Amino acid sequence: MTQSSRTWTARVISLFPEVFPGVLACSLSGQALEKGLWGLETIDLRQYGIGKHRDVDGPPIGGGAGMVLRPDVMESAITDAMSSVSAPWPLIYLSPRGRPVDQELIAMLAAANGTTLICGRYEGLDERVLNHFDIAEYSIGDFVLSGGELAAQVVIDAVVRLLPGVVGNAASLHDESFSSGLLEYPQFTRPTMWQGKQVPEVLLSGNHAKIAAWRKEAAERVTRLRRPDLWRKYRATS
């Protein structure tokens, strides 16, 4: 595998590489992939399996339900995945017990040359692998999926949107939720009157200063009501 110095690349270690690109082949991310604005490489974990049946997992030592991905199998896959990368290149395991994925992480990944994402299955990875490779664990939410493939696609999509040339109007990225520390202000379009509900008059005024002030106030209000945690962080850093 080779890495272009100009193209951000996602390398994904998965037992089900056939699910990629999945939703990443659609809309902005798909168009950007076709244009070569980013790259996608999948690494089939099964190819590193042990024995005739290419076993990749084993029962948890000490007892318990499910199976655990073998450390020797993961070592081979990770070593290959990281063999030709150029720093900075984060190595991430998508896990329910990981730190929450946020816009700060997405921006950090977008600024790197690429990222390797490990998609867990069953009961996850042997802890020794995580420690040996100093793998960062991240979660897309407080719930459990059948595997990390969907989570990987979520992370990749969020990163790709920040890459140069992907979003036509790059200025729009600055007004999105989380980019400013606030949730996004309410949006409206035509018709200006719908079901007896009128678009706020200030948005029809043509006064850009007043519109900006209204949007900032609205963003602060919705953040304060819906995400008190973000509001406290915003107030602390503003």
Disulfide bonds with the S-S distance in Angstrom:
none
